[in-house]
Amino acid sequence: MTKNMSNFDRIIRLTLALVFFTLFFTGTVAGVPANILMVFGVVFAITGTVGNCPLYALFGISTCRVPDPKQ
């Protein structure tokens, strides 16, 4: 599995996952919205940790810096 996410992208996803988990576990958000946040939180945590987003791969997007071929 090749990485298609930059470090900045990964940090944003992991931060959002942490916020979503906090909202869920503190009870700030309840019901169906809480479950939706939890699903997004798990997806963001997994993709942020692995560094690969299946939707990016599907659409041919990569936020990784392309190595300079001159070096």
PQR file of N, CA, C, O and H, with PARSE charges and radii, in Angstrom:
ATOM      1  N   MET A   1       0.848  -1.164   0.000 -0.4000 1.5000
ATOM      2  CA  MET A   1       0.000   0.000   0.000 -0.0000 2.0000
ATOM      3  C   MET A   1       0.901   1.237   0.000  0.5500 1.7000
ATOM      4  O   MET A   1       1.660   1.454   0.945 -0.5500 1.4000
ATOM      5  N   THR A   2       0.818   2.035  -1.043 -0.4000 1.5000
ATOM      6  CA  THR A   2       1.636   3.231  -1.117 -0.0000 2.0000
ATOM      7  C   THR A   2       0.940   4.390  -0.418  0.5500 1.7000
ATOM      8  O   THR A   2      -0.286   4.492  -0.415 -0.5500 1.4000
ATOM      9  H   THR A   2       0.201   1.859  -1.810  0.4000 1.0000
ATOM     10  N   LYS A   3       1.748   5.255   0.171 -0.4000 1.5000
ATOM     11  CA  LYS A   3       1.193   6.414   0.854 -0.0000 2.0000
ATOM     12  C   LYS A   3       0.727   7.433  -0.179  0.5500 1.7000
ATOM     13  O   LYS A   3       1.414   7.688  -1.168 -0.5500 1.4000
ATOM     14  H   LYS A   3       2.744   5.172   0.169  0.4000 1.0000
ATOM     15  N   ASN A   4      -0.428   8.003   0.056 -0.4000 1.5000
ATOM     16  CA  ASN A   4      -0.924   9.050  -0.823 -0.0000 2.0000
ATOM     17  C   ASN A   4      -1.388  10.264  -0.015  0.5500 1.7000
ATOM     18  O   ASN A   4      -2.155  11.090  -0.509 -0.5500 1.4000
ATOM     19  H   ASN A   4      -0.986   7.796   0.859  0.4000 1.0000
ATOM     20  N   MET A   5      -0.918  10.363   1.229 -0.4000 1.5000
ATOM     21  CA  MET A   5      -1.274  11.478   2.098 -0.0000 2.0000
ATOM     22  C   MET A   5      -0.013  12.125   2.650  0.5500 1.7000
ATOM     23  O   MET A   5       0.916  11.437   3.073 -0.5500 1.4000
ATOM     24  H   MET A   5      -0.295   9.692   1.631  0.4000 1.0000
ATOM     25  N   SER A   6       0.010  13.462   2.643 -0.4000 1.5000
ATOM     26  CA  SER A   6       1.146  14.177   3.213 -0.0000 2.0000
ATOM     27  C   SER A   6       1.062  14.144   4.738  0.5500 1.7000
ATOM     28  O   SER A   6       0.033  13.778   5.304 -0.5500 1.4000
ATOM     29  H   SER A   6      -0.745  14.020   2.299  0.4000 1.0000
ATOM     30  N   ASN A   7       2.147  14.527   5.388 -0.4000 1.5000
ATOM     31  CA  ASN A   7       2.152  14.558   6.849 -0.0000 2.0000
ATOM     32  C   ASN A   7       1.129  15.559   7.372  0.5500 1.7000
ATOM     33  O   ASN A   7       0.476  15.304   8.384 -0.5500 1.4000
ATOM     34  H   ASN A   7       2.984  14.825   4.928  0.4000 1.0000
ATOM     35  N   PHE A   8       0.981  16.700   6.690 -0.4000 1.5000
ATOM     36  CA  PHE A   8      -0.009  17.685   7.097 -0.0000 2.0000
ATOM     37  C   PHE A   8      -1.417  17.096   7.043  0.5500 1.7000
ATOM     38  O   PHE A   8      -2.209  17.290   7.965 -0.5500 1.4000
ATOM     39  H   PHE A   8       1.512  16.907   5.868  0.4000 1.0000
ATOM     40  N   ASP A   9      -1.722  16.389   5.981 -0.4000 1.5000
ATOM     41  CA  ASP A   9      -3.024  15.739   5.813 -0.0000 2.0000
ATOM     42  C   ASP A   9      -3.252  14.719   6.924  0.5500 1.7000
ATOM     43  O   ASP A   9      -4.350  14.623   7.473 -0.5500 1.4000
ATOM     44  H   ASP A   9      -1.079  16.231   5.232  0.4000 1.0000
ATOM     45  N   ARG A  10      -2.226  13.974   7.246 -0.4000 1.5000
ATOM     46  CA  ARG A  10      -2.346  12.965   8.299 -0.0000 2.0000
ATOM     47  C   ARG A  10      -2.588  13.611   9.661  0.5500 1.7000
ATOM     48  O   ARG A  10      -3.396  13.115  10.446 -0.5500 1.4000
ATOM     49  H   ARG A  10      -1.334  14.052   6.801  0.4000 1.0000
ATOM     50  N   ILE A  11      -1.893  14.712   9.946 -0.4000 1.5000
ATOM     51  CA  ILE A  11      -2.055  15.406  11.226 -0.0000 2.0000
ATOM     52  C   ILE A  11      -3.476  15.953  11.353  0.5500 1.7000
ATOM     53  O   ILE A  11      -4.092  15.855  12.414 -0.5500 1.4000
ATOM     54  H   ILE A  11      -1.237  15.114   9.308  0.4000 1.0000
ATOM     55  N   ILE A  12      -3.992  16.532  10.260 -0.4000 1.5000
ATOM     56  CA  ILE A  12      -5.363  17.051  10.282 -0.0000 2.0000
ATOM     57  C   ILE A  12      -6.355  15.925  10.575  0.5500 1.7000
ATOM     58  O   ILE A  12      -7.256  16.090  11.398 -0.5500 1.4000
ATOM     59  H   ILE A  12      -3.491  16.612   9.399  0.4000 1.0000
ATOM     60  N   ARG A  13      -6.194  14.795   9.911 -0.4000 1.5000
ATOM     61  CA  ARG A  13      -7.119  13.668  10.120 -0.0000 2.0000
ATOM     62  C   ARG A  13      -7.048  13.122  11.540  0.5500 1.7000
ATOM     63  O   ARG A  13      -8.080  12.831  12.145 -0.5500 1.4000
ATOM     64  H   ARG A  13      -5.462  14.661   9.243  0.4000 1.0000
ATOM     65  N   LEU A  14      -5.840  12.981  12.074 -0.4000 1.5000
ATOM     66  CA  LEU A  14      -5.692  12.466  13.431 -0.0000 2.0000
ATOM     67  C   LEU A  14      -6.243  13.449  14.463  0.5500 1.7000
ATOM     68  O   LEU A  14      -6.811  13.041  15.476 -0.5500 1.4000
ATOM     69  H   LEU A  14      -5.001  13.217  11.582  0.4000 1.0000
ATOM     70  N   THR A  15      -6.073  14.734  14.203 -0.4000 1.5000
ATOM     71  CA  THR A  15      -6.622  15.742  15.098 -0.0000 2.0000
ATOM     72  C   THR A  15      -8.155  15.709  15.081  0.5500 1.7000
ATOM     73  O   THR A  15      -8.794  15.757  16.132 -0.5500 1.4000
ATOM     74  H   THR A  15      -5.612  15.066  13.380  0.4000 1.0000
ATOM     75  N   LEU A  16      -8.733  15.627  13.882 -0.4000 1.5000
ATOM     76  CA  LEU A  16     -10.192  15.526  13.786 -0.0000 2.0000
ATOM     77  C   LEU A  16     -10.702  14.258  14.465  0.5500 1.7000
ATOM     78  O   LEU A  16     -11.736  14.284  15.132 -0.5500 1.4000
ATOM     79  H   LEU A  16      -8.213  15.588  13.029  0.4000 1.0000
ATOM     80  N   ALA A  17      -9.989  13.163  14.299 -0.4000 1.5000
ATOM     81  CA  ALA A  17     -10.397  11.916  14.961 -0.0000 2.0000
ATOM     82  C   ALA A  17     -10.400  12.093  16.475  0.5500 1.7000
ATOM     83  O   ALA A  17     -11.319  11.640  17.157 -0.5500 1.4000
ATOM     84  H   ALA A  17      -9.149  13.142  13.757  0.4000 1.0000
ATOM     85  N   LEU A  18      -9.376  12.749  16.993 -0.4000 1.5000
ATOM     86  CA  LEU A  18      -9.301  12.995  18.430 -0.0000 2.0000
ATOM     87  C   LEU A  18     -10.460  13.875  18.902  0.5500 1.7000
ATOM     88  O   LEU A  18     -11.051  13.615  19.950 -0.5500 1.4000
ATOM     89  H   LEU A  18      -8.630  13.117  16.439  0.4000 1.0000
ATOM     90  N   VAL A  19     -10.783  14.909  18.134 -0.4000 1.5000
ATOM     91  CA  VAL A  19     -11.918  15.779  18.477 -0.0000 2.0000
ATOM     92  C   VAL A  19     -13.220  14.984  18.446  0.5500 1.7000
ATOM     93  O   VAL A  19     -14.036  15.101  19.360 -0.5500 1.4000
ATOM     94  H   VAL A  19     -10.303  15.120  17.282  0.4000 1.0000
ATOM     95  N   PHE A  20     -13.422  14.185  17.414 -0.4000 1.5000
ATOM     96  CA  PHE A  20     -14.646  13.388  17.309 -0.0000 2.0000
ATOM     97  C   PHE A  20     -14.762  12.396  18.455  0.5500 1.7000
ATOM     98  O   PHE A  20     -15.846  12.231  19.013 -0.5500 1.4000
ATOM     99  H   PHE A  20     -12.759  14.090  16.672  0.4000 1.0000
ATOM    100  N   PHE A  21     -13.666  11.730  18.820 -0.4000 1.5000
ATOM    101  CA  PHE A  21     -13.697  10.785  19.941 -0.0000 2.0000
ATOM    102  C   PHE A  21     -14.021  11.514  21.245  0.5500 1.7000
ATOM    103  O   PHE A  21     -14.787  11.012  22.068 -0.5500 1.4000
ATOM    104  H   PHE A  21     -12.785  11.864  18.367  0.4000 1.0000
ATOM    105  N   THR A  22     -13.440  12.692  21.428 -0.4000 1.5000
ATOM    106  CA  THR A  22     -13.689  13.472  22.641 -0.0000 2.0000
ATOM    107  C   THR A  22     -15.159  13.864  22.736  0.5500 1.7000
ATOM    108  O   THR A  22     -15.775  13.735  23.794 -0.5500 1.4000
ATOM    109  H   THR A  22     -12.818  13.099  20.759  0.4000 1.0000
ATOM    110  N   LEU A  23     -15.718  14.343  21.629 -0.4000 1.5000
ATOM    111  CA  LEU A  23     -17.135  14.713  21.625 -0.0000 2.0000
ATOM    112  C   LEU A  23     -18.027  13.513  21.928  0.5500 1.7000
ATOM    113  O   LEU A  23     -19.028  13.635  22.633 -0.5500 1.4000
ATOM    114  H   LEU A  23     -15.218  14.448  20.770  0.4000 1.0000
ATOM    115  N   PHE A  24     -17.658  12.358  21.392 -0.4000 1.5000
ATOM    116  CA  PHE A  24     -18.458  11.153  21.601 -0.0000 2.0000
ATOM    117  C   PHE A  24     -18.384  10.675  23.051  0.5500 1.7000
ATOM    118  O   PHE A  24     -19.410  10.433  23.687 -0.5500 1.4000
ATOM    119  H   PHE A  24     -16.845  12.259  20.819  0.4000 1.0000
ATOM    120  N   PHE A  25     -17.155  10.542  23.568 -0.4000 1.5000
ATOM    121  CA  PHE A  25     -16.983   9.934  24.887 -0.0000 2.0000
ATOM    122  C   PHE A  25     -17.331  10.868  26.040  0.5500 1.7000
ATOM    123  O   PHE A  25     -17.590  10.401  27.149 -0.5500 1.4000
ATOM    124  H   PHE A  25     -16.322  10.739  23.051  0.4000 1.0000
ATOM    125  N   THR A  26     -17.344  12.180  25.800 -0.4000 1.5000
ATOM    126  CA  THR A  26     -17.770  13.102  26.863 -0.0000 2.0000
ATOM    127  C   THR A  26     -19.272  13.301  26.871  0.5500 1.7000
ATOM    128  O   THR A  26     -19.811  13.913  27.793 -0.5500 1.4000
ATOM    129  H   THR A  26     -17.134  12.559  24.899  0.4000 1.0000
ATOM    130  N   GLY A  27     -19.957  12.790  25.853 -0.4000 1.5000
ATOM    131  CA  GLY A  27     -21.408  12.908  25.799 -0.0000 2.0000
ATOM    132  C   GLY A  27     -21.882  14.257  25.281  0.5500 1.7000
ATOM    133  O   GLY A  27     -23.064  14.583  25.390 -0.5500 1.4000
ATOM    134  H   GLY A  27     -19.519  12.293  25.104  0.4000 1.0000
ATOM    135  N   THR A  28     -20.967  15.044  24.716 -0.4000 1.5000
ATOM    136  CA  THR A  28     -21.350  16.345  24.160 -0.0000 2.0000
ATOM    137  C   THR A  28     -22.311  16.174  22.994  0.5500 1.7000
ATOM    138  O   THR A  28     -23.236  16.966  22.816 -0.5500 1.4000
ATOM    139  H   THR A  28     -20.007  14.779  24.627  0.4000 1.0000
ATOM    140  N   VAL A  29     -22.083  15.138  22.207 -0.4000 1.5000
ATOM    141  CA  VAL A  29     -22.964  14.814  21.094 -0.0000 2.0000
ATOM    142  C   VAL A  29     -23.559  13.441  21.379  0.5500 1.7000
ATOM    143  O   VAL A  29     -22.848  12.523  21.790 -0.5500 1.4000
ATOM    144  H   VAL A  29     -21.331  14.495  22.351  0.4000 1.0000
ATOM    145  N   ALA A  30     -24.873  13.302  21.159 -0.4000 1.5000
ATOM    146  CA  ALA A  30     -25.532  12.034  21.465 -0.0000 2.0000
ATOM    147  C   ALA A  30     -26.415  11.608  20.305  0.5500 1.7000
ATOM    148  O   ALA A  30     -26.731  12.398  19.416 -0.5500 1.4000
ATOM    149  H   ALA A  30     -25.450  14.048  20.825  0.4000 1.0000
ATOM    150  N   GLY A  31     -26.802  10.353  20.336 -0.4000 1.5000
ATOM    151  CA  GLY A  31     -27.725   9.822  19.334 -0.0000 2.0000
ATOM    152  C   GLY A  31     -27.042   9.504  18.014  0.5500 1.7000
ATOM    153  O   GLY A  31     -25.868   9.135  17.974 -0.5500 1.4000
ATOM    154  H   GLY A  31     -26.545   9.711  21.059  0.4000 1.0000
ATOM    155  N   VAL A  32     -27.803   9.655  16.933 -0.4000 1.5000
ATOM    156  CA  VAL A  32     -27.311   9.332  15.593 -0.0000 2.0000
ATOM    157  C   VAL A  32     -26.105  10.192  15.211  0.5500 1.7000
ATOM    158  O   VAL A  32     -25.148   9.653  14.656 -0.5500 1.4000
ATOM    159  H   VAL A  32     -28.756   9.955  16.965  0.4000 1.0000
ATOM    160  N   PRO A  33     -26.101  11.508  15.481 -0.5600 1.5000
ATOM    161  CA  PRO A  33     -24.914  12.301  15.143  0.2800 2.0000
ATOM    162  C   PRO A  33     -23.647  11.802  15.842  0.5500 1.7000
ATOM    163  O   PRO A  33     -22.553  11.860  15.280 -0.5500 1.4000
ATOM    164  N   ALA A  34     -23.807  11.314  17.068 -0.4000 1.5000
ATOM    165  CA  ALA A  34     -22.653  10.785  17.788 -0.0000 2.0000
ATOM    166  C   ALA A  34     -22.112   9.536  17.104  0.5500 1.7000
ATOM    167  O   ALA A  34     -20.899   9.354  17.008 -0.5500 1.4000
ATOM    168  H   ALA A  34     -24.695  11.267  17.525  0.4000 1.0000
ATOM    169  N   ASN A  35     -23.008   8.678  16.630 -0.4000 1.5000
ATOM    170  CA  ASN A  35     -22.573   7.471  15.934 -0.0000 2.0000
ATOM    171  C   ASN A  35     -21.889   7.809  14.613  0.5500 1.7000
ATOM    172  O   ASN A  35     -20.905   7.173  14.235 -0.5500 1.4000
ATOM    173  H   ASN A  35     -23.994   8.827  16.708  0.4000 1.0000
ATOM    174  N   ILE A  36     -22.410   8.807  13.921 -0.4000 1.5000
ATOM    175  CA  ILE A  36     -21.794   9.230  12.659 -0.0000 2.0000
ATOM    176  C   ILE A  36     -20.404   9.806  12.922  0.5500 1.7000
ATOM    177  O   ILE A  36     -19.461   9.506  12.189 -0.5500 1.4000
ATOM    178  H   ILE A  36     -23.209   9.324  14.228  0.4000 1.0000
ATOM    179  N   LEU A  37     -20.271  10.631  13.962 -0.4000 1.5000
ATOM    180  CA  LEU A  37     -18.956  11.169  14.317 -0.0000 2.0000
ATOM    181  C   LEU A  37     -17.983  10.062  14.674  0.5500 1.7000
ATOM    182  O   LEU A  37     -16.804  10.130  14.327 -0.5500 1.4000
ATOM    183  H   LEU A  37     -21.037  10.875  14.557  0.4000 1.0000
ATOM    184  N   MET A  38     -18.470   9.044  15.367 -0.4000 1.5000
ATOM    185  CA  MET A  38     -17.605   7.936  15.754 -0.0000 2.0000
ATOM    186  C   MET A  38     -17.110   7.185  14.527  0.5500 1.7000
ATOM    187  O   MET A  38     -15.939   6.810  14.466 -0.5500 1.4000
ATOM    188  H   MET A  38     -19.428   8.989  15.649  0.4000 1.0000
ATOM    189  N   VAL A  39     -17.977   6.961  13.554 -0.4000 1.5000
ATOM    190  CA  VAL A  39     -17.566   6.273  12.326 -0.0000 2.0000
ATOM    191  C   VAL A  39     -16.513   7.099  11.596  0.5500 1.7000
ATOM    192  O   VAL A  39     -15.483   6.571  11.178 -0.5500 1.4000
ATOM    193  H   VAL A  39     -18.928   7.266  13.604  0.4000 1.0000
ATOM    194  N   PHE A  40     -16.776   8.403  11.444 -0.4000 1.5000
ATOM    195  CA  PHE A  40     -15.788   9.268  10.801 -0.0000 2.0000
ATOM    196  C   PHE A  40     -14.487   9.296  11.591  0.5500 1.7000
ATOM    197  O   PHE A  40     -13.405   9.296  11.004 -0.5500 1.4000
ATOM    198  H   PHE A  40     -17.613   8.832  11.784  0.4000 1.0000
ATOM    199  N   GLY A  41     -14.580   9.321  12.907 -0.4000 1.5000
ATOM    200  CA  GLY A  41     -13.388   9.314  13.744 -0.0000 2.0000
ATOM    201  C   GLY A  41     -12.534   8.072  13.544  0.5500 1.7000
ATOM    202  O   GLY A  41     -11.309   8.158  13.459 -0.5500 1.4000
ATOM    203  H   GLY A  41     -15.459   9.321  13.385  0.4000 1.0000
ATOM    204  N   VAL A  42     -13.185   6.917  13.468 -0.4000 1.5000
ATOM    205  CA  VAL A  42     -12.453   5.664  13.253 -0.0000 2.0000
ATOM    206  C   VAL A  42     -11.804   5.661  11.870  0.5500 1.7000
ATOM    207  O   VAL A  42     -10.645   5.271  11.731 -0.5500 1.4000
ATOM    208  H   VAL A  42     -14.180   6.847  13.537  0.4000 1.0000
ATOM    209  N   VAL A  43     -12.543   6.092  10.850 -0.4000 1.5000
ATOM    210  CA  VAL A  43     -11.996   6.131   9.492 -0.0000 2.0000
ATOM    211  C   VAL A  43     -10.821   7.097   9.418  0.5500 1.7000
ATOM    212  O   VAL A  43      -9.787   6.769   8.836 -0.5500 1.4000
ATOM    213  H   VAL A  43     -13.485   6.409  10.963  0.4000 1.0000
ATOM    214  N   PHE A  44     -10.968   8.293  10.004 -0.4000 1.5000
ATOM    215  CA  PHE A  44      -9.879   9.265   9.990 -0.0000 2.0000
ATOM    216  C   PHE A  44      -8.665   8.757  10.763  0.5500 1.7000
ATOM    217  O   PHE A  44      -7.528   8.981  10.347 -0.5500 1.4000
ATOM    218  H   PHE A  44     -11.808   8.560  10.477  0.4000 1.0000
ATOM    219  N   ALA A  45      -8.896   8.078  11.877 -0.4000 1.5000
ATOM    220  CA  ALA A  45      -7.781   7.551  12.662 -0.0000 2.0000
ATOM    221  C   ALA A  45      -7.019   6.475  11.883  0.5500 1.7000
ATOM    222  O   ALA A  45      -5.788   6.454  11.890 -0.5500 1.4000
ATOM    223  H   ALA A  45      -9.819   7.896  12.215  0.4000 1.0000
ATOM    224  N   ILE A  46      -7.745   5.595  11.222 -0.4000 1.5000
ATOM    225  CA  ILE A  46      -7.089   4.520  10.460 -0.0000 2.0000
ATOM    226  C   ILE A  46      -6.333   5.089   9.267  0.5500 1.7000
ATOM    227  O   ILE A  46      -5.163   4.765   9.064 -0.5500 1.4000
ATOM    228  H   ILE A  46      -8.745   5.612  11.217  0.4000 1.0000
ATOM    229  N   THR A  47      -6.991   5.937   8.476 -0.4000 1.5000
ATOM    230  CA  THR A  47      -6.317   6.477   7.288 -0.0000 2.0000
ATOM    231  C   THR A  47      -5.181   7.401   7.676  0.5500 1.7000
ATOM    232  O   THR A  47      -4.162   7.438   6.985 -0.5500 1.4000
ATOM    233  H   THR A  47      -7.942   6.201   8.641  0.4000 1.0000
ATOM    234  N   GLY A  48      -5.324   8.148   8.760 -0.4000 1.5000
ATOM    235  CA  GLY A  48      -4.249   9.020   9.215 -0.0000 2.0000
ATOM    236  C   GLY A  48      -3.050   8.252   9.727  0.5500 1.7000
ATOM    237  O   GLY A  48      -1.911   8.681   9.546 -0.5500 1.4000
ATOM    238  H   GLY A  48      -6.151   8.118   9.321  0.4000 1.0000
ATOM    239  N   THR A  49      -3.293   7.134  10.356 -0.4000 1.5000
ATOM    240  CA  THR A  49      -2.194   6.310  10.869 -0.0000 2.0000
ATOM    241  C   THR A  49      -1.478   5.574   9.741  0.5500 1.7000
ATOM    242  O   THR A  49      -0.249   5.516   9.716 -0.5500 1.4000
ATOM    243  H   THR A  49      -4.219   6.786  10.503  0.4000 1.0000
ATOM    244  N   VAL A  50      -2.234   5.021   8.822 -0.4000 1.5000
ATOM    245  CA  VAL A  50      -1.659   4.241   7.724 -0.0000 2.0000
ATOM    246  C   VAL A  50      -1.033   5.143   6.666  0.5500 1.7000
ATOM    247  O   VAL A  50      -0.024   4.781   6.061 -0.5500 1.4000
ATOM    248  H   VAL A  50      -3.233   5.068   8.842  0.4000 1.0000
ATOM    249  N   GLY A  51      -1.625   6.311   6.439 -0.4000 1.5000
ATOM    250  CA  GLY A  51      -1.110   7.227   5.430 -0.0000 2.0000
ATOM    251  C   GLY A  51      -1.646   6.968   4.038  0.5500 1.7000
ATOM    252  O   GLY A  51      -1.103   7.464   3.051 -0.5500 1.4000
ATOM    253  H   GLY A  51      -2.445   6.605   6.930  0.4000 1.0000
ATOM    254  N   ASN A  52      -2.710   6.191   3.960 -0.4000 1.5000
ATOM    255  CA  ASN A  52      -3.309   5.880   2.667 -0.0000 2.0000
ATOM    256  C   ASN A  52      -4.815   6.078   2.763  0.5500 1.7000
ATOM    257  O   ASN A  52      -5.467   5.563   3.671 -0.5500 1.4000
ATOM    258  H   ASN A  52      -3.151   5.788   4.762  0.4000 1.0000
ATOM    259  N   CYS A  53      -5.358   6.835   1.809 -0.4000 1.5000
ATOM    260  CA  CYS A  53      -6.797   7.070   1.750 -0.0000 2.0000
ATOM    261  C   CYS A  53      -7.352   6.377   0.512  0.5500 1.7000
ATOM    262  O   CYS A  53      -6.965   6.725  -0.604 -0.5500 1.4000
ATOM    263  H   CYS A  53      -4.829   7.253   1.071  0.4000 1.0000
ATOM    264  N   PRO A  54      -8.245   5.413   0.677 -0.5600 1.5000
ATOM    265  CA  PRO A  54      -8.812   4.720  -0.479  0.2800 2.0000
ATOM    266  C   PRO A  54      -9.540   5.655  -1.452  0.5500 1.7000
ATOM    267  O   PRO A  54      -9.500   5.429  -2.661 -0.5500 1.4000
ATOM    268  N   LEU A  55     -10.197   6.690  -0.948 -0.4000 1.5000
ATOM    269  CA  LEU A  55     -10.872   7.633  -1.848 -0.0000 2.0000
ATOM    270  C   LEU A  55      -9.861   8.420  -2.672  0.5500 1.7000
ATOM    271  O   LEU A  55     -10.109   8.707  -3.843 -0.5500 1.4000
ATOM    272  H   LEU A  55     -10.229   6.874   0.034  0.4000 1.0000
ATOM    273  N   TYR A  56      -8.736   8.770  -2.080 -0.4000 1.5000
ATOM    274  CA  TYR A  56      -7.678   9.440  -2.847 -0.0000 2.0000
ATOM    275  C   TYR A  56      -7.202   8.527  -3.972  0.5500 1.7000
ATOM    276  O   TYR A  56      -7.021   8.972  -5.105 -0.5500 1.4000
ATOM    277  H   TYR A  56      -8.534   8.538  -1.129  0.4000 1.0000
ATOM    278  N   ALA A  57      -7.000   7.261  -3.659 -0.4000 1.5000
ATOM    279  CA  ALA A  57      -6.537   6.310  -4.679 -0.0000 2.0000
ATOM    280  C   ALA A  57      -7.575   6.147  -5.783  0.5500 1.7000
ATOM    281  O   ALA A  57      -7.221   6.056  -6.958 -0.5500 1.4000
ATOM    282  H   ALA A  57      -7.147   6.900  -2.738  0.4000 1.0000
ATOM    283  N   LEU A  58      -8.848   6.110  -5.415 -0.4000 1.5000
ATOM    284  CA  LEU A  58      -9.926   5.947  -6.381 -0.0000 2.0000
ATOM    285  C   LEU A  58      -9.966   7.107  -7.378  0.5500 1.7000
ATOM    286  O   LEU A  58     -10.194   6.904  -8.570 -0.5500 1.4000
ATOM    287  H   LEU A  58      -9.135   6.184  -4.460  0.4000 1.0000
ATOM    288  N   PHE A  59      -9.742   8.329  -6.873 -0.4000 1.5000
ATOM    289  CA  PHE A  59      -9.799   9.507  -7.730 -0.0000 2.0000
ATOM    290  C   PHE A  59      -8.429   9.951  -8.238  0.5500 1.7000
ATOM    291  O   PHE A  59      -8.327  10.968  -8.925 -0.5500 1.4000
ATOM    292  H   PHE A  59      -9.557   8.494  -5.905  0.4000 1.0000
ATOM    293  N   GLY A  60      -7.376   9.204  -7.909 -0.4000 1.5000
ATOM    294  CA  GLY A  60      -6.039   9.529  -8.393 -0.0000 2.0000
ATOM    295  C   GLY A  60      -5.428  10.748  -7.726  0.5500 1.7000
ATOM    296  O   GLY A  60      -4.608  11.439  -8.332 -0.5500 1.4000
ATOM    297  H   GLY A  60      -7.458   8.378  -7.351  0.4000 1.0000
ATOM    298  N   ILE A  61      -5.810  11.019  -6.500 -0.4000 1.5000
ATOM    299  CA  ILE A  61      -5.302  12.180  -5.765 -0.0000 2.0000
ATOM    300  C   ILE A  61      -4.164  11.734  -4.857  0.5500 1.7000
ATOM    301  O   ILE A  61      -4.206  10.649  -4.277 -0.5500 1.4000
ATOM    302  H   ILE A  61      -6.475  10.458  -6.008  0.4000 1.0000
ATOM    303  N   SER A  62      -3.150  12.579  -4.740 -0.4000 1.5000
ATOM    304  CA  SER A  62      -2.065  12.336  -3.802 -0.0000 2.0000
ATOM    305  C   SER A  62      -1.608  13.667  -3.242  0.5500 1.7000
ATOM    306  O   SER A  62      -1.313  14.591  -4.000 -0.5500 1.4000
ATOM    307  H   SER A  62      -3.115  13.460  -5.212  0.4000 1.0000
ATOM    308  N   THR A  63      -1.545  13.777  -1.922 -0.4000 1.5000
ATOM    309  CA  THR A  63      -1.049  14.994  -1.300 -0.0000 2.0000
ATOM    310  C   THR A  63       0.400  14.836  -0.870  0.5500 1.7000
ATOM    311  O   THR A  63       0.968  15.738  -0.256 -0.5500 1.4000
ATOM    312  H   THR A  63      -1.785  13.027  -1.306  0.4000 1.0000
ATOM    313  N   CYS A  64       1.002  13.697  -1.188 -0.4000 1.5000
ATOM    314  CA  CYS A  64       2.417  13.479  -0.884 -0.0000 2.0000
ATOM    315  C   CYS A  64       3.273  14.359  -1.781  0.5500 1.7000
ATOM    316  O   CYS A  64       2.926  14.637  -2.929 -0.5500 1.4000
ATOM    317  H   CYS A  64       0.540  12.963  -1.687  0.4000 1.0000
ATOM    318  N   ARG A  65       4.373  14.778  -1.239 -0.4000 1.5000
ATOM    319  CA  ARG A  65       5.319  15.540  -2.019 -0.0000 2.0000
ATOM    320  C   ARG A  65       6.019  14.604  -2.990  0.5500 1.7000
ATOM    321  O   ARG A  65       6.505  13.543  -2.600 -0.5500 1.4000
ATOM    322  H   ARG A  65       4.654  14.552  -0.307  0.4000 1.0000
ATOM    323  N   VAL A  66       6.066  14.997  -4.240 -0.4000 1.5000
ATOM    324  CA  VAL A  66       6.711  14.188  -5.272 -0.0000 2.0000
ATOM    325  C   VAL A  66       8.212  14.408  -5.173  0.5500 1.7000
ATOM    326  O   VAL A  66       8.666  15.552  -5.183 -0.5500 1.4000
ATOM    327  H   VAL A  66       5.671  15.859  -4.557  0.4000 1.0000
ATOM    328  N   PRO A  67       9.006  13.315  -5.076 -0.5600 1.5000
ATOM    329  CA  PRO A  67      10.460  13.492  -4.974  0.2800 2.0000
ATOM    330  C   PRO A  67      11.024  14.126  -6.255  0.5500 1.7000
ATOM    331  O   PRO A  67      10.566  13.837  -7.361 -0.5500 1.4000
ATOM    332  N   ASP A  68      12.016  14.987  -6.079 -0.4000 1.5000
ATOM    333  CA  ASP A  68      12.646  15.673  -7.194 -0.0000 2.0000
ATOM    334  C   ASP A  68      13.510  14.671  -7.956  0.5500 1.7000
ATOM    335  O   ASP A  68      14.411  14.079  -7.363 -0.5500 1.4000
ATOM    336  H   ASP A  68      12.387  15.221  -5.181  0.4000 1.0000
ATOM    337  N   PRO A  69      13.264  14.460  -9.264 -0.5600 1.5000
ATOM    338  CA  PRO A  69      14.050  13.469 -10.013  0.2800 2.0000
ATOM    339  C   PRO A  69      15.505  13.894 -10.227  0.5500 1.7000
ATOM    340  O   PRO A  69      16.331  13.064 -10.608 -0.5500 1.4000
ATOM    341  N   LYS A  70      15.839  15.170  -9.989 -0.4000 1.5000
ATOM    342  CA  LYS A  70      17.214  15.651 -10.172 -0.0000 2.0000
ATOM    343  C   LYS A  70      18.119  15.209  -9.040  0.5500 1.7000
ATOM    344  O   LYS A  70      19.340  15.205  -9.193 -0.5500 1.4000
ATOM    345  H   LYS A  70      15.168  15.844  -9.679  0.4000 1.0000
ATOM    346  N   GLN A  71      17.542  14.837  -7.906 -0.4000 1.5000
ATOM    347  CA  GLN A  71      18.359  14.454  -6.751 -0.0000 2.0000
ATOM    348  C   GLN A  71      18.585  12.981  -6.706  0.5500 1.7000
ATOM    349  O   GLN A  71      19.252  12.487  -5.797 -0.5500 1.4000
ATOM    350  H   GLN A  71      16.550  14.840  -7.783  0.4000 1.0000
TER
END
